[in-house]
Amino acid sequence: VCSSDLMTNVYLEDTEDVKSKYCDMSVTDVTLSLSAKGRAGIEIAMAGTGRWRDEAMAALPALAEYAYLMNSDTVFELGPFGGALASMVGRFMSATLKISSGTVSHVAPGGQQFGIFMRTGLRKFSLQATIAAKETDDVRTLLVNDTMCQLAMTTTSGVLPSILGVSIPKFKMKTHKIGVDGSMVIWQVEIDETTALKVVGDAPVDALSVSVQNSVPAYLVGVAGESSSSSSGASSSSSGGSSSS
């Protein structure tokens, strides 16, 4: 959603009496947080043209049953490009992935006090990960030797299963820092769009790919009595579908 600049509508019920619709909203930033335990977390920031209406939906759609992605099910893999990915299970501690679409509200004459449309911006991303060190060096040399690398994070939870996959197929590590967490020596590494390549061999690829798979047939599909221009979340996601950034 963050990469494709899709527009959507947001419906809020702040109180029993205050119910509003916010039109033409665009996701500007997404932050995915993975830690040692508990549920994987996602934080989303949105922006719009400024248009909104005070009105209630005719009926609220039924919500799908929650199936949480668990941080403890995450497998983090890192290695040199062209070689085998090394699993960091037991050493991987946490990661934060931030994605920005850079979209802004385009304000121009004729739009009155509202933006005319949401303008595509410069897409960016950054990934910070914390990995426990071991007796032999397999992190520092990647930066020191300017090694081309690859990375994958996969969280598989539930009986469906629900799968969250993150892949950076070709990059050079931007920074690394050694530190201490309790009694453990840790590596903190950082990657962003300035050190990731969009070409593997002669084939173009996404510098960052994020996919989500689940068994929910659709999210917030059309509701009776609501027009397509004002319904909340008119788009749907098919079962087992995936998206990339």
Secondary structure, 3 states (H helix, E strand, C coil): CCCCCCEEEEEEECCCCCEEEEEEEEEEEEEEEECCCCECEEEEEEECCCCEEECCCCCCCCCCCCCCCEHHHEEEEEEECCCCCEECCCCEEEEEEEEECCCEEECCCCCCCCCCEEECCCCEEEEEEEEECCCCCCCHHHHHCCCEEEEEEEEEECCCCEEEEEEEEEEECCEEEEEEECCEEEEEEEEECCCECCEECCEECCCCEEEEECCCCCCCCCCCCCCCCCCCCCCCCCCCCCCCC
